[in-house]
Amino acid sequence: MKKMIFAAAMALACMTSTAHNNEETSQSVNNPSTGMEAIQSYLQQVRNAQSRDELLQMMCTLDAKGFDTALFDLEVKANPFDASEYMMRVEPSAATLPWEYYAKPDARQQAEVDAIRSQNKKLFKMAGYSDAEAEQKMQGAWIIEHQMAIKSHEDKQASTMSWAQLRNDYKGIDWDAYRDQIGCPKDINMVIVPQSAPLHMAEYILANTGIESLKAYIELHVLKTKFAG
């Protein structure tokens, strides 16, 4: 019963946070300077990061604050068949469009992609970057999204595993840190991974992508959460 109450509380907190964030987003769009002031310290922390480890920790911390900076979402709830157990779902989240928009878009889809990329660039300019810098930032963040999205078309067979197996199969991600940052219980009994390919791509990106591109991705998601809803 205690764990069922915990799961319900998590769901209520999520809904309350979403409603609050939507209200804040509306206010920020109407008054960009006020919205920028609210997130300026977070953006500055990202820009000041000196190492990959520091940046990945920041990605985790900001994601826990609701900025969607991680390349995946962790959803925890009570096992519907055994309320004494927790189960976690690990879902890739970097892609904002269906796979074909990245792989082989038609003219209409390409126009939508171009509009999104243009909007992303505007957000970077709003944050104080020059046109050239905003273009470079937009490109760096888009490459990460594109890489994750392309892999979303592969390996759609869901896997169920233990927490220990998740840590072993995807060693490139600090699962304990992410779990602890979002306040999940430590006794996860079951993990559902809908797709393995995007998670392996997330490992590759976190280990090999240039730090400036990672910074761009994190900054963009902080900006989008505040100004794009």
Disulfide bonds with the S-S distance in Angstrom:
none
